[in-house]
Amino acid sequence: MSASPVVSAREALSLWTRIGWTSFGGPAGQISLMHRALVDERQWVTEERFLHALSFCTLLPGPEAQQLATYLGWVTRGVRGAVVAGSLFVIPGFLVMWLLSALYAVYGDVNAVAGILGGLQAAVIPIIIDAVMRVGRRALSGRLSVVLAVAAFVAVTFLGIPYPVVVVIALATGALLLRPSGQDANTTSAPALDHDASEEVTAAQRRTALIAGAVAAVLWLLPVVALVVFLGRDHVFSQEALFFSKTALITFGGAYAVLGYVAQQAVSTYGWVTPRDMVTGLGLAESTPGPLIMVVQFVGFLGAYNNPGSLPPLVAGTIGSVITVWVTFLPCFMFIFFGAPYVERLRNQPRIAAALRGVTAAVVGFIASLALAFTLLVAFGTVNVVEVGPLTLPDPVWSTIDWGQLFIAALAAVALFRLRWGVIRTIAAAAVLGLLGALLS
């Protein structure tokens, strides 16, 4: 297995640093950002390989965008590339969330920062719309794949069907009805599979990846065991290590699928945070770089800050942040290192490739659902749910509409699509507008 073209360590470090600091907008924006950078601009991986990796990562527990970054890092630079890509995808968001958590804990108010983040959120709306269009054009190559994407969107958005169930149905449908090329079963001809980028993973490369997976497992579990042994199960650090290790293994379908459980446990069972804290944490995670699941870092910080023991509260909160992020993301590396070498060998297995293409179609629908949810959250701030017959529909609270956010989003759309500004320039301008709005309000 080798990447084409050859990617230098400096190039990889530069790209993943940039992606880490600009990965706003949750999975939809992040997947689009990686697709644009690695497939369209640099041609480090083929379209075929990118979509195959995305399908696999969707099947794993944990944040699919971070796992996709880790997988693509492994494809382009091996184990070291995976560590760099996966780590840099998380570290910027960790630093920003730590700072915001500390400000919130000490002052209880992040209004000025919230203005900047609000501007960033607004700018992300056109970026996410571009993501849905960009990924959809490439992934949906036949009538049935389009039907699968639309069905997944309706199932997740309006019917409330759990995303893992949708993925399993798409997996089976793809295996039965899609051709390996991703076209409908009634298509008379299909392009060849991606042989150019399907170099066999050597035994040595597979062994190195498996060793790396074992190391990730040890690095994940050893601190958890040490905390429980030396501090006891009732210490807040031990509780956070155990609880967030468990959530890392059950987070199928992205962060939204597990946030209700995290909120219930953090508020009612452990008493780490209040309901208001959870809403604030979700808002910060939505508008900072990195995976949406970084909301658990906010919870981990406040949980330790509010229960510091003999430590200064800020020190305890910082340790809680580190523990939470550590046990949340180390399993992600483990899954990729254990699975990627074998998944690469499946790309030219026709039926398995077809099944994963069914998953890719469902992912497009899921990204569209996330785009709608994020847009409603930014535009209205408050969104209720209303029952209409058998459907569960999002019902915006029109009195909470934020015209300033929509104005910034419109300007960002003009900058991106009409003026052809880059993503960094656009979000920087939006952040300034958001700050000015907060200072003038």
Phi, psi and omega in degrees: 000127178213157181269153177224119000282173178294132183250126180280160179299321181294317179299315181296316180299317181296314183294313185289332173295315179298315180296319181300322183274348182240014185274064178271163170093014178070193185303322183299307180294323183290319177296318178298317181300315179292321179298315180298316186285315188269329183263306187283311188276317188251345182053039177287328175226156179278164175303317181301313183291321180298312182293325177296315178296319180297318179299316180297314183295331178294333181280348185269152168290151179105177182288114186295326182293317178294322178291325175296317177300317179297316180299312181294326174298321178293319180299320187271331185221014179073203184299316179299320178296323178295317180296316180296310183296311182294323181288314181291341175289336185256320190302313179302315178297323177299314182295316180294315181294324177298315180297314181293323177297317180295316178299317180293317182295320185278316187255341181069014185207129178229041187299313181297315178295322180299327177296315177299313181295326177297320176297320177297316178303315182297320180293334183288336182304306178295332177296318180291320177301318176298324180297313181299316181293317185293309181291321180298317180300323184277324189272333186259094187252006179207169184298317183294323178295325176294317178299318179298318180296315180295318180297320178295319179299313181295318183297316184282319187280315190251332182263348179069022179286130181303139183300320178303324178294318178299319180295317180298317178297317179295322178300312181293318180297317178298318181296325185274324193240340181267147170280158179304333180287347183095000179271167182295156181295336180272005176287135187285332180220157183219142178298159178293159176290173188279071183289330185298326184252020188249038178305141180295138173285123182286163179299322181293319179294321178293319180295319179297318179295319180294321176297317178298322177296320178295320178297317178299321179296318180293316180297330177286310190279327185299312177298325179298312179298317182297318179297316181294318182292314188271333182251342183089156185291338184273352179288144184300324178295318179294317179300316180294319180298316181289314184295312184283339169295318179294316181295330178297335182266350182242005184277067173274138178087018176089177187296323182302328183293338184243354185296324178299318179294316179299315181298315182298316181290316184292325182274307190272318185278309185264336181068029181287322186222168175261165175304322178298320178300318182297318179297317179298315181299319179295319178298319178294317180295326179295332191244006176254161178292156178101176183296149177298333181295352176298351173302332179293332176296318177301316178295316180297321178296308183294324178301316179283324179298320181280349179225063191281346185064232181270359183270154169301140184306318181294323177294314179298318179297320178296316178297319177299321177299312182297315180299314183298313181293322181300309185282345177280322189255339177300320176300330179298315177298318180301312181299316182294313182295323179286327188261325189303316182301326181277325178295323177301325181286346183268354189295335179250019168271108193308311186289321179292319177300320179295320179298316180292332176290329172298319177296318179300319178298318178296325179298321178300316177297322179293319177298320178297322178295317177297321179298317178296314181298317181293319180297316178296320180297316181289318186285325186246332182078320180234126179227119176271178176236136182233139178271125176232097185061233180276358186260151172245106189254142172292134184234097181300143174271102191294335180290345182259010183300137183252098183292330177296317178297317180295324178296316178295320178298319179295317178297320178296321178297317177298317181297318183284312190267331183261311182272350178062035174292154173285167182297315184297315180297320182294312183289331177294316178296321179295322178297319178297316179297320178296319178296316179299320178297320180291322181289329182272346183278000000 
